[in-house]
Amino acid sequence: MPMHVCEIWSIIQTNQGNAILMRPQGLEIAVPIFIGTLELQSILIGKEGIKLPRPLTHDLFLDMLKRVNLTIKKVEVYELKDNTFHARLVVTGGEYTKEKPLILDSRPSDAFALAVRRRYPIYMADSVIEQAGIPLDFFLDALERNNAAASDYTPSKKTGKHHSLLEQLEKAVAEEEYERAAEIRDLMKQMENETG
C-alpha cells in the first residue's frame, strides 16, 4: 500500500474538540485527526521535549521497549474506516527484523505521542489522504476568518456559494464526516477550476 511521510503541521482546537493536522510531505493538504485532551497534552509534552519528574504512559512504554531491545521503526496511519482512523506501530529488534517486524495496533493519538518523543517517522496511506485530506487553504482561510472577526476585515472576492461550502466543509470536518468533507472538497476544486 503506497504511503506518504507526514508531519504534524498544526494542532487546532475547535468547539468539537482538538485536532492534529497531519501534512503529507510535498502536498498542499492536511488530514485532521480529532483526539482527546489528555492525548493532546502528551503529544505537546513530547513534541516540546518537556521532562517531567515521573514518566507518562508513553514514556513508560518507550522505556520498556528499550529495555527489551526493541524499537519503533515507524508509525503508520493505514486506514480510515467508518470515520475512524487506524494506526499501527512497526517495531523491530530481537527476533523482529525489517522484513518481519512486530506490528502493534494503536490509536493514532498514542502513535503520534510515541513518535514525537523519539522523532520516529509517521506515514499515512495514500487512500487515507485521498479520503480525508483537506486543502491547506481551508485551514489558512479559517485562520484568516478568525482574525477578520477580530478586526474590520472585508470579505475576499470568494463567492457566497464558496463561502457556504467552506462553512459546510468546516462543519463536516468538525463532525468527523470525512466522506461528506471529501465531496465538498471536490466540489470546491471543481468550482475553482471553472472560475480559475
N, C-alpha and C positions, 0 to 999 in steps of 0.2 A: 504494500500500500504506500503510495507516494506521500511524503511528509515534508513540511517546511520547518526550518528552525524559527522559533518565535522568541519574543522578548516581552516582558511586562512593560507595556508602553505607558500605561497610566492606571490609576485607581480612582474610581469616582464613587460618590455617594449620591444615591437618589432616594426619592420617597419610598421606593420599593426595596431598598437595601443597597449593599455595597457590591460593586462590580470591578473585576480585574479586566482591563482591556489588553488582550494579547495581540501583538502585532507581528505577523509573519514578515521575516526579513525580505526586503525588496518589493513589498506590496504596500499600496496605499489604503489598507483596510485594517480594521481591528475587530477582534472577536470578543464580545462582552461575556464574561462568565460571572454570574452572581454567586457570592459567598457570604458566609456568616461573619459576624463581628469578631468573634474570637479567632477565627482563621485569618481574617484581615490583620488583626493585631500581630499574630505570629509571623505572617508574611512581611509586614513592615519591620518588625524587630529583626528578622533575618536579613532583609534587604539592606537595612542600615547598619548591620553588624553590631547591634547593641548586645552587650554582655550582661546577663542577669545573674544574680547571686545563686539561683537554683535553676537547673535545666527545665525548659519546657518539654512537652511530649516530643516535639520534632527534634529537639537537641538530643534527648534521650535515645530516640530511635537511631539517629546517625551515630551516636557513640557506641550503641550496641552493634551496629553493622561493622564499625571499625574494629571493635574488639574480637569479632569472629572473622576478620579478614575479608569482608565483603564491601563492595562499593556500588553506589548507584552510577551507572554509566550515562543514563539519560532518562528523561520523563517524556511520556508520550500521551497526548490527548488524541485518542484514536477513534472516538465515535461520539455522535450526538444522536441519541435515540429517545423518543418521547420527551423531548425538551430537556433531557438530562445528559450532561457531558460525562464521558467515561475516560478515565486516565489510568495509566499504569506506570510502574517503576521497572526499569530494566536494570537488573543487578548482576554483577559479575564478581568473581573471586572464589577461592577454594575450588570446588568441583564445577562451578558455573563459569563458562567461558563466553567469549564474544559470540561464538557460534551457537551455544546452548546456554543462554542466560536464564536466571531466575526471573520470572515475570510476576509482579505483585500488583493486584488490583488496588486502585487508590481513588479517592475523591480528588478532583483537580486542585482544590484548595490545599489539601495536605501535600500533594505532589509539588505544588509551587512553593509551599513553605519549606520543604526539604531542599528544593533546587536552589532557592536564593541563598541559603546558608552556605553552600559549597560551590556555587556557580555551575551547577550541573546544567547541561543544555536541555532546553524544552522544545519538543517537536509537536506539531499539530498536523493531523491528516488533512490532505487537500479536500477530502469530502466534507470535513467539519468546517473548514474555511469557507467552502462554497455554500454550505447550508446557513452559516451564522455570521459570516463576515459582513461588516458594515463599513462603507467608505469613511476614511478619516475625516473628510469634510463634514460629515454629520456631527461628529463629536466637536470639531472646531466650530461649526455653526452653532451648536448648543452652547458652547462656552461664550461665543460672541453674543448670542441672545441673552444669556445670563448677565453679561457685562453691560449689554444695552439697556436692560431693565434698570440698572443702577444709574444710568445717565440718560441724557436726552438723545438717544440714538434713533435715527430714522431708518425704517426698513430698507433692506437692499433691493435690488432690481428683481429679486425672485418673485414669481407669480404667486397669487393667492393659492392656487392649486398645489404648487411646490411647497409652500409653507404648510398647507394642510397635510400633505404627505409626510413632511418632516415630523409633524406632531404625531401622526399615526405611527410612523416608524419608531419614534421615541417611546410611545406607549407600548408597542409590540415588544420592543427590546426590554423595557422595564418589567413587562409581564412574562418575559421569557417565552414568548410565542415566536420562535425563530423561523418557522416556516412562513408565517404571515409577514415577518420582518423581511425575509428574503424576497417575497412577492412585491412588497412596497419598494424595496431597494431596486429591484429590476425595473419596476415601473418608472422610478425616478431616473434611472440610467437612460431608459428609452426616451423620456421627456427631454433630458439634457442633449441626447443625440439629435433629436428633432429640432431643437432650438439652437444647437451648437454652432 
